[in-house]
């Protein structure tokens, strides 16, 4: 992910049956350090702010409504969306991350949950953001995640994704603040992510790559749920 000097170990094709528990434990461990290290990244990332503003305009232009920041971490994107006039709330797998998000943003709503099995009603969201939160999801589970995204977003509602661009999977063991982690990080090409979205009922309105403090090479895709 972003904002730290980490040790990355290249690995081949991997199947991580316990990736959810490893991700949860890792981010529970680094939650406080993570919050400190990434807190101000958006201030240094104008392209990302512009993408979030475009997403917010799309939500408000369609009449507004609740927006989920899925994989919200410590809530910085949720909070930024709130400043743009969005009724945003956060969902994250890690109880530790949610505890910090609630501490730092007591006026906002945060819930523990998994993007693999979103506990949200069908068509209940005006939009959804997954900001660098798909990076630990194995390729063979992306379809499940995007199917849930389509289920919970209203027809015509926007979807904003941020992700690391590349072709490799790496194992991250030295995390934020030098604390231990054990998570696989999947870098993907925007064309592949766009294809997965189309296969799961989304149109792709824009896609671009950027280099910023958020990611050495990041991909940003704005999509929309098909009717």
N, C-alpha and C positions, 0 to 999 in steps of 0.2 A: 504494500500500500504506500502511503505517502508520508513525508515529513520525518524520516528517520534514516540513520546510517545503519543498514542491516546487512547481515551475512546471508547471501543467497546461494543455495546449492542446487545446481542443475540436476534434473532428474529426467528420465524418459517418460514414456506413457505410463500413467499411474491410475490405479483404481483405489480410492480411499473410502472403504466402507464406513469408517467412523469419522468422516470429515466433519460432520455436524458437531459431534462432541468435542473434537479437537479444536474446532473454530470457537466454540463457546468457551472452553477452558482457556484458550490462548487470550481471547479478548477480555475475559474476566481478569486475567493476570495483569494485562497492560492498560486497563481502562483509564486509570488516573494519569499515567504518563502520556497515553494517547491524546487525551483531552488537552493537555498542556502543549503538546507538540504540534497539533493540527489546528488549534483554535483560530489562528489568524491567517490561514492559508488563502482563504477566499479574498482577503484584502489585497493579496499579491497576484490574483488570478483573474484578470478582467474578462478573458474569454469564457471562463466558467460562470462568472457573474452574469454575463450577457445571455448565456444559455438558460440559466435559471430564471432570468427576467422574461425571456421569450416564453418559457414554459408557464410562468405565472400569468402572463398576458393571455395565453391560450385558455387557461382555466377561468380567469375572470371574464374573458370575452364570451365564454359559453354559459355564463351565469354564476360561476363560483360553486362552492361546495367543498366537502372534505377531501383532503389530499393526504395520502400516506407516503411517508419517507421510509422505504423498506430497507432494512439494514442501516438504520439511522446512526449507529454508533453512539457517540456522546451528544448528538443532537444539534450539531452546528448547522447543518443544512436545513433541518426542520426550523430552527430559529431564524435562519436567513429568509426562508420562504414566508415566515410569519411577518417579517418586516416588509415584505412585498404585498401584504394584504391577503395572504393565503391562509385558509383554515387548515393548517398542517398539523399532523401528529406523526409520531415516530414509532417504528416497530424494529426491534432488534433481538437476535438470538441470545445475546449475552446479558444476563442479569447485572453483571458489573457495569457494562456500558450504560444500561438503562438507569441504574442508580446514579451514575454521574450526570446523565442527561437530565434527570429529574432535579438533581441538586443545582445544576447550573441554569436550568430553565423551568422554575417551579410553576410558571404560568401556563406551560404547555403540557400536552398529553403524550405520555410515552408508555408503550406496552411491550412485554416480552412475547416474542413470537417468531415463527420460522416462515421464510418465503417459500419453503417447500410445501407448506400446508397452511396458507393464510387463513386465519380465523376472522374473516370479514364476509359480510353478506354480498351476494351477487349484485353487481352494478351499483355498489354503494359509494364508490369514489368518483369525484370529479376529475381526478388525475392521480398519477403515481410517479414517484422518483425512486430510482435505485442508483445511488451515487457511489461508484466504486465498491458496491456491495455484492456484485456477482462474481468477484474475482476468486472466491474460494469454492464456487459451485462447480462440480465436475461437468464436463460436456454432456454426459448422458443424463444429467438432471436439469439441464437448462430448459428443455421442453416443458417439464413439469412446472418449473418456476413461471415461465411465460404464459402457460395455460392458466395458472392462478392469477397472474396479472390481468389477463384478458377477462377472466370471470368477474373480478371485483371492480374493474373500471367500467364506467358507463359507456355505452356506444358513442363514439366520437370523442371520448375523453383522451387527453394527451398523456404520453408516457415519456419520461426523460431518463436516459441511461448514461452513466459515466463509467469508463472501464480502462484498464491498461491495454495498450496495443502491442502486439507481438505474436509470436508463434510458439512460445515455449511455456512449459510449466516448471516452476521452481519451488523448492522447499524453503520456507522462511523459519529459521530457528532462533534468531537473535532479533528481538523486536524492539518496540518503543521503550526508550529509556534503558536499553540493554537488558530488558527482562526476557525470559524465555518464551518462545512461541513454537508451535508445531503445526503450521498450516501450509497447504499447497496454494500457490498463487498462479492462476491461469491467465496468460496474456492472449488476446484474441484480435483478429483482424476485423475492422468494421464491417467489411462485406459479409463475413460469416455471421456476425451478430445480427445484421440487417436481415439476412436470410432466415435465421431462426425466428425473428420477429414476424416476418411475413408468413411463415409456416404456422404461426400460432395466432393469426387473426389481427395483426397490426399492419398499418401502412407506415412507411418511413418517409417523413417529411424533410428531414435534413440530417446530414451526418458530416462530421469533420474530425480532424485530429489536431491536437494542440500540445504544446510543450510548456509546462508551467510548474510552480511548486506543488500542484496537485498530483502531477505525474510527469515523469521524464518524457513519455509519449502517451498521451491519453486520447481516447475516443469518446465523442459525445454524439448521441443519437436522440433526435426528437421524433417520436412516433405518435400514432393515434389509433385508438381501437376502432376497428371496422364495425359497422352496424351489425 
